[in-house]
Each structure stands twice: as C-alpha cells, then as structure tokens.
Amino acid sequence: MSALRQPYYDLSGEAMQGLLATKAALERGPLGKELIELLYLRVSQINGCAYCLEKHSESLRAEGVPQAKLDGLAGWRVSRHFQARERAALAWAESLSEIARSHADDQDYQPLEAHFSAREISDLTIAVALMSGLNRLAIGMRL
C-alpha cells in the first residue's frame, strides 16, 4: 500500500476530534465497550480496513474477549460464541454496512427491539455509521 495520502488528522483536526468524541461517548454509553468494539471489528472486516482490524482486535483482546470468539466473528451466524443480543447487533451492523443491498430491511431491524432499548438501537446505528466513516478515511487516505 502507498504512503499516507494526506495527514487528515492534522488537516482536519477539529473534525477528527468530533469523530473521536463520538467514539468515546459511545464507549461510555449503555452498550459497553466490548459490544461496540465487536461491531467496529465486524464493520472493519466488511470494509476491508487492515488498520482498523488490527486496532479493534487488539482492543477486544485487552477487554478479555477470547481469541476463539474473534476468530469466529466473520462466521458469527454459525458460531457458538455469540449470544442472541450480539447476533441482533451484528446483523444490524452488516445490514447498515451493506445498505445499497439491504436497504436496512425490517428483518434486520426488528430483532433489535427484543434486546435493546431505543437509546441502545440509536447508539448501535451511530457506532456502525462512525466506523464506516473511519474505515473510509483510513482506507482512502492510506493510513
């Protein structure tokens, strides 16, 4: 991969601080850091962001998530390592990440209501949008 195209952290510092403040607020919210990081990792897998894959895998290991669970994330639908709540969140993350195909269909949204409050659903959606944006910055600028 080529060198950093633009030092966007420096060039757009105020905007980046806003994104990082959003990330910190989500991690302090009711979903908890582990679920948020799991979503970040899955979205980064879908988007192919190598930098983010390393960063969020490392963070999840530091949170005590077993390596077997991380190894099974791409196949979460058939893995025994994921609970119903995580499955609902991961399905929503995939639906939003592939929105041109999925159109955020009701079949992906409705299971959330059984496991999450309205605030948590909002936070999940913001987390996926945030990570999608950060992936695009990292990939586009060759971080």
Secondary structure, 3 states (H helix, E strand, C coil): CCCCCCCHHHHCHHHHHHHHHHHHHHHHCCCCHHHHHHHHHHHHHHHCCHHHHHHHHHHHHHCCCCHHHHHCHHHCCCCCCCCHHHHHHHHHHHHHHCHHHHCCCHHHHHHHHHCCCHHHHHHHHHHHHHHHHHHHHHHHCCC
